[in-house]
Amino acid sequence: MSSMGEDVSKIDLGGWREPFTASGVRPEGEGVPAFFQVHEVGFKVVGREWDFRHVCSPFWRAYFNTKAGAAVRHAGRRVELRPDRAVLVPAETVFDCLPGGEVGHIWVHFSLPITSPKVTAPVVVTLPPHGKLLAREVQARARSKRGDAQLNHTVLAWLHALWGCAELGGQAPASPRLERALAMIGGRLASPPAVGELAQACGMSAGAFIRWFKAETGTTPSEVMTQRRVTEASRLLRYTDLSVEQVAAKLGYANRYHFSRVFARVAGCGPATFRRGAGA
């Protein structure tokens, strides 16, 4: 008997074992990244030194400034950094950093799942009240220089808040078949699957698969494999102490020279030059 005099044995417990009810709303998950892989977060006061041209990275960036003045520029379009907005710069997007006066500057470098829709231009996100509050929390925790779990959760919460408000052009999510192919490519960067293996996994002949893949993505499976390997190589060069030879071996290249040729063709510079380049 409960304290209210009700016989607990007569309560229907079935509804409590299922997460779904007739009253709630089930969020649509297709096309929305299940997680963010955060590489780095920071805060500092920047001025005229925040001046970089032709920046291009294998990861996304989220920028927030405490005062107006600085901006990023992409394809001739100037995007102001202001305290009422955040700016998301997609991976593999060429842009310039344009300094203003001294401002407090938050940056987050992160990656999305391999099956995320492609975005090719900076996205401006007007911050809702909780987004501004989380930005202040990110600033405070980043200034402490403590890379702890609280910082990680705060940054993830801020990114999710931004993503919930971002206008990403209504791009359609990848089909399950394309997700399967991209996941195979992303999961085997050191030993890329052959086209025949990808085609078999998708229930198609090799010729039909290549035609379908190009219609879906605008490029070929081999080019996607190369781009993903170079993207991962860029991440390793930027965030680890692995040598160029070790990065090449980790990604399955025969030697440093083959790796360097492929990297230069895709990234526009050799891996050693990329590593020496200034970050923004």
Contacts in CASP RR format, 6 or more apart in sequence:
PFRMAT RR
TARGET T0000
AUTHOR 0000-0000-0000
METHOD contacts of the structure
MODEL  1
MSSMGEDVSKIDLGGWREPFTASGVRPEGEGVPAFFQVHEVGFKVVGREW
DFRHVCSPFWRAYFNTKAGAAVRHAGRRVELRPDRAVLVPAETVFDCLPG
GEVGHIWVHFSLPITSPKVTAPVVVTLPPHGKLLAREVQARARSKRGDAQ
LNHTVLAWLHALWGCAELGGQAPASPRLERALAMIGGRLASPPAVGELAQ
ACGMSAGAFIRWFKAETGTTPSEVMTQRRVTEASRLLRYTDLSVEQVAAK
LGYANRYHFSRVFARVAGCGPATFRRGAGA
1 7 0 8 1.000
1 8 0 8 1.000
2 8 0 8 1.000
15 21 0 8 1.000
20 26 0 8 1.000
30 173 0 8 1.000
31 115 0 8 1.000
31 116 0 8 1.000
31 117 0 8 1.000
31 173 0 8 1.000
31 174 0 8 1.000
32 163 0 8 1.000
33 112 0 8 1.000
33 113 0 8 1.000
33 116 0 8 1.000
33 163 0 8 1.000
34 113 0 8 1.000
35 113 0 8 1.000
36 110 0 8 1.000
36 111 0 8 1.000
36 112 0 8 1.000
36 156 0 8 1.000
36 159 0 8 1.000
36 160 0 8 1.000
37 110 0 8 1.000
37 111 0 8 1.000
37 112 0 8 1.000
38 108 0 8 1.000
38 109 0 8 1.000
38 110 0 8 1.000
38 152 0 8 1.000
38 155 0 8 1.000
38 156 0 8 1.000
38 159 0 8 1.000
39 59 0 8 1.000
39 109 0 8 1.000
39 110 0 8 1.000
39 111 0 8 1.000
39 235 0 8 1.000
39 238 0 8 1.000
39 239 0 8 1.000
40 107 0 8 1.000
40 108 0 8 1.000
40 109 0 8 1.000
40 239 0 8 1.000
41 106 0 8 1.000
41 107 0 8 1.000
41 108 0 8 1.000
41 109 0 8 1.000
41 138 0 8 1.000
41 142 0 8 1.000
41 151 0 8 1.000
41 155 0 8 1.000
42 106 0 8 1.000
42 107 0 8 1.000
42 108 0 8 1.000
42 142 0 8 1.000
43 104 0 8 1.000
43 105 0 8 1.000
43 106 0 8 1.000
43 107 0 8 1.000
43 138 0 8 1.000
43 139 0 8 1.000
43 142 0 8 1.000
43 143 0 8 1.000
44 104 0 8 1.000
44 105 0 8 1.000
45 102 0 8 1.000
45 103 0 8 1.000
45 104 0 8 1.000
45 105 0 8 1.000
46 70 0 8 1.000
46 99 0 8 1.000
46 102 0 8 1.000
46 103 0 8 1.000
46 104 0 8 1.000
46 105 0 8 1.000
47 70 0 8 1.000
47 99 0 8 1.000
47 100 0 8 1.000
47 101 0 8 1.000
47 102 0 8 1.000
47 103 0 8 1.000
48 99 0 8 1.000
48 100 0 8 1.000
48 101 0 8 1.000
49 99 0 8 1.000
50 70 0 8 1.000
50 97 0 8 1.000
50 99 0 8 1.000
50 100 0 8 1.000
50 105 0 8 1.000
50 280 0 8 1.000
51 97 0 8 1.000
51 98 0 8 1.000
51 99 0 8 1.000
52 96 0 8 1.000
52 97 0 8 1.000
52 278 0 8 1.000
52 279 0 8 1.000
52 280 0 8 1.000
53 96 0 8 1.000
53 97 0 8 1.000
54 94 0 8 1.000
54 96 0 8 1.000
55 94 0 8 1.000
55 95 0 8 1.000
55 96 0 8 1.000
55 97 0 8 1.000
55 279 0 8 1.000
55 280 0 8 1.000
56 92 0 8 1.000
56 93 0 8 1.000
56 94 0 8 1.000
56 95 0 8 1.000
56 267 0 8 1.000
57 91 0 8 1.000
57 92 0 8 1.000
57 109 0 8 1.000
57 234 0 8 1.000
57 238 0 8 1.000
58 91 0 8 1.000
58 92 0 8 1.000
58 111 0 8 1.000
58 230 0 8 1.000
58 231 0 8 1.000
58 232 0 8 1.000
58 234 0 8 1.000
58 235 0 8 1.000
58 238 0 8 1.000
59 91 0 8 1.000
59 109 0 8 1.000
59 110 0 8 1.000
59 111 0 8 1.000
59 235 0 8 1.000
60 88 0 8 1.000
60 89 0 8 1.000
60 90 0 8 1.000
60 91 0 8 1.000
60 109 0 8 1.000
60 110 0 8 1.000
60 111 0 8 1.000
60 112 0 8 1.000
61 88 0 8 1.000
61 89 0 8 1.000
61 107 0 8 1.000
61 108 0 8 1.000
61 109 0 8 1.000
61 110 0 8 1.000
61 280 0 8 1.000
62 86 0 8 1.000
62 87 0 8 1.000
62 88 0 8 1.000
62 89 0 8 1.000
62 106 0 8 1.000
62 107 0 8 1.000
62 108 0 8 1.000
62 110 0 8 1.000
62 158 0 8 1.000
62 159 0 8 1.000
62 162 0 8 1.000
63 72 0 8 1.000
63 81 0 8 1.000
63 86 0 8 1.000
63 87 0 8 1.000
63 88 0 8 1.000
63 89 0 8 1.000
63 105 0 8 1.000
63 106 0 8 1.000
63 107 0 8 1.000
64 81 0 8 1.000
64 83 0 8 1.000
64 85 0 8 1.000
64 86 0 8 1.000
64 87 0 8 1.000
64 105 0 8 1.000
64 106 0 8 1.000
64 127 0 8 1.000
64 135 0 8 1.000
64 138 0 8 1.000
65 81 0 8 1.000
65 82 0 8 1.000
65 83 0 8 1.000
65 103 0 8 1.000
65 104 0 8 1.000
65 105 0 8 1.000
65 106 0 8 1.000
66 83 0 8 1.000
66 103 0 8 1.000
66 104 0 8 1.000
66 105 0 8 1.000
66 139 0 8 1.000
67 82 0 8 1.000
67 83 0 8 1.000
67 101 0 8 1.000
67 103 0 8 1.000
67 104 0 8 1.000
68 80 0 8 1.000
68 81 0 8 1.000
68 82 0 8 1.000
68 83 0 8 1.000
68 103 0 8 1.000
69 80 0 8 1.000
69 81 0 8 1.000
69 82 0 8 1.000
69 100 0 8 1.000
69 101 0 8 1.000
69 103 0 8 1.000
70 80 0 8 1.000
70 81 0 8 1.000
70 97 0 8 1.000
70 98 0 8 1.000
70 99 0 8 1.000
70 100 0 8 1.000
70 101 0 8 1.000
70 103 0 8 1.000
70 105 0 8 1.000
71 78 0 8 1.000
71 79 0 8 1.000
71 80 0 8 1.000
71 81 0 8 1.000
71 98 0 8 1.000
71 100 0 8 1.000
72 78 0 8 1.000
72 79 0 8 1.000
72 81 0 8 1.000
72 87 0 8 1.000
72 89 0 8 1.000
72 95 0 8 1.000
72 96 0 8 1.000
72 97 0 8 1.000
72 98 0 8 1.000
72 122 0 8 1.000
73 79 0 8 1.000
73 95 0 8 1.000
73 96 0 8 1.000
73 98 0 8 1.000
74 89 0 8 1.000
74 93 0 8 1.000
74 94 0 8 1.000
74 95 0 8 1.000
74 96 0 8 1.000
74 121 0 8 1.000
74 122 0 8 1.000
75 121 0 8 1.000
77 121 0 8 1.000
78 98 0 8 1.000
79 87 0 8 1.000
79 122 0 8 1.000
79 124 0 8 1.000
81 87 0 8 1.000
81 103 0 8 1.000
81 105 0 8 1.000
83 132 0 8 1.000
84 126 0 8 1.000
84 127 0 8 1.000
84 132 0 8 1.000
85 124 0 8 1.000
85 125 0 8 1.000
85 126 0 8 1.000
85 127 0 8 1.000
86 124 0 8 1.000
86 125 0 8 1.000
86 127 0 8 1.000
86 135 0 8 1.000
86 162 0 8 1.000
87 122 0 8 1.000
87 123 0 8 1.000
87 124 0 8 1.000
87 125 0 8 1.000
88 122 0 8 1.000
88 123 0 8 1.000
88 125 0 8 1.000
88 162 0 8 1.000
88 166 0 8 1.000
89 95 0 8 1.000
89 122 0 8 1.000
90 118 0 8 1.000
90 119 0 8 1.000
90 120 0 8 1.000
90 121 0 8 1.000
90 122 0 8 1.000
90 123 0 8 1.000
91 111 0 8 1.000
91 112 0 8 1.000
91 231 0 8 1.000
92 227 0 8 1.000
92 231 0 8 1.000
93 120 0 8 1.000
93 121 0 8 1.000
93 122 0 8 1.000
95 122 0 8 1.000
97 280 0 8 1.000
104 139 0 8 1.000
106 135 0 8 1.000
106 138 0 8 1.000
106 139 0 8 1.000
106 142 0 8 1.000
108 138 0 8 1.000
108 155 0 8 1.000
108 158 0 8 1.000
108 159 0 8 1.000
110 159 0 8 1.000
111 235 0 8 1.000
114 182 0 8 1.000
114 183 0 8 1.000
114 185 0 8 1.000
114 186 0 8 1.000
114 187 0 8 1.000
114 228 0 8 1.000
115 173 0 8 1.000
115 174 0 8 1.000
115 178 0 8 1.000
115 179 0 8 1.000
115 182 0 8 1.000
115 183 0 8 1.000
117 168 0 8 1.000
117 171 0 8 1.000
117 172 0 8 1.000
117 173 0 8 1.000
117 174 0 8 1.000
118 171 0 8 1.000
119 168 0 8 1.000
119 171 0 8 1.000
123 166 0 8 1.000
123 167 0 8 1.000
123 168 0 8 1.000
125 162 0 8 1.000
125 165 0 8 1.000
125 166 0 8 1.000
126 165 0 8 1.000
127 135 0 8 1.000
127 162 0 8 1.000
127 165 0 8 1.000
128 161 0 8 1.000
128 165 0 8 1.000
130 161 0 8 1.000
131 158 0 8 1.000
131 161 0 8 1.000
131 162 0 8 1.000
134 154 0 8 1.000
134 157 0 8 1.000
134 158 0 8 1.000
134 161 0 8 1.000
135 158 0 8 1.000
137 154 0 8 1.000
137 158 0 8 1.000
138 151 0 8 1.000
138 154 0 8 1.000
138 155 0 8 1.000
138 158 0 8 1.000
141 150 0 8 1.000
141 151 0 8 1.000
141 154 0 8 1.000
142 151 0 8 1.000
144 151 0 8 1.000
174 182 0 8 1.000
174 216 0 8 1.000
175 216 0 8 1.000
177 202 0 8 1.000
178 213 0 8 1.000
178 216 0 8 1.000
178 217 0 8 1.000
180 201 0 8 1.000
180 202 0 8 1.000
181 198 0 8 1.000
181 201 0 8 1.000
181 202 0 8 1.000
181 213 0 8 1.000
181 221 0 8 1.000
182 224 0 8 1.000
184 193 0 8 1.000
184 197 0 8 1.000
184 198 0 8 1.000
184 201 0 8 1.000
185 192 0 8 1.000
185 193 0 8 1.000
185 198 0 8 1.000
185 221 0 8 1.000
185 224 0 8 1.000
185 225 0 8 1.000
185 228 0 8 1.000
186 228 0 8 1.000
189 225 0 8 1.000
189 228 0 8 1.000
189 229 0 8 1.000
189 232 0 8 1.000
189 251 0 8 1.000
189 252 0 8 1.000
190 250 0 8 1.000
190 251 0 8 1.000
190 252 0 8 1.000
191 252 0 8 1.000
192 225 0 8 1.000
192 229 0 8 1.000
193 201 0 8 1.000
195 206 0 8 1.000
195 209 0 8 1.000
195 210 0 8 1.000
195 221 0 8 1.000
195 222 0 8 1.000
196 206 0 8 1.000
196 209 0 8 1.000
198 209 0 8 1.000
198 213 0 8 1.000
198 221 0 8 1.000
199 205 0 8 1.000
199 206 0 8 1.000
199 207 0 8 1.000
199 208 0 8 1.000
199 209 0 8 1.000
199 210 0 8 1.000
202 209 0 8 1.000
202 212 0 8 1.000
203 209 0 8 1.000
204 212 0 8 1.000
209 221 0 8 1.000
210 220 0 8 1.000
210 221 0 8 1.000
213 220 0 8 1.000
213 221 0 8 1.000
214 220 0 8 1.000
217 224 0 8 1.000
226 262 0 8 1.000
226 266 0 8 1.000
227 266 0 8 1.000
229 251 0 8 1.000
229 262 0 8 1.000
230 262 0 8 1.000
230 263 0 8 1.000
230 266 0 8 1.000
230 267 0 8 1.000
232 251 0 8 1.000
233 247 0 8 1.000
233 248 0 8 1.000
233 251 0 8 1.000
233 259 0 8 1.000
233 263 0 8 1.000
233 271 0 8 1.000
234 267 0 8 1.000
234 274 0 8 1.000
236 242 0 8 1.000
236 247 0 8 1.000
236 250 0 8 1.000
237 244 0 8 1.000
237 247 0 8 1.000
237 271 0 8 1.000
237 274 0 8 1.000
237 275 0 8 1.000
238 274 0 8 1.000
238 275 0 8 1.000
242 250 0 8 1.000
244 256 0 8 1.000
244 259 0 8 1.000
244 260 0 8 1.000
244 271 0 8 1.000
244 272 0 8 1.000
244 275 0 8 1.000
245 255 0 8 1.000
245 256 0 8 1.000
247 259 0 8 1.000
247 271 0 8 1.000
248 255 0 8 1.000
248 256 0 8 1.000
248 258 0 8 1.000
248 259 0 8 1.000
248 260 0 8 1.000
251 259 0 8 1.000
253 259 0 8 1.000
253 262 0 8 1.000
259 271 0 8 1.000
260 270 0 8 1.000
260 271 0 8 1.000
260 272 0 8 1.000
263 270 0 8 1.000
263 271 0 8 1.000
263 274 0 8 1.000
264 270 0 8 1.000
267 274 0 8 1.000
END
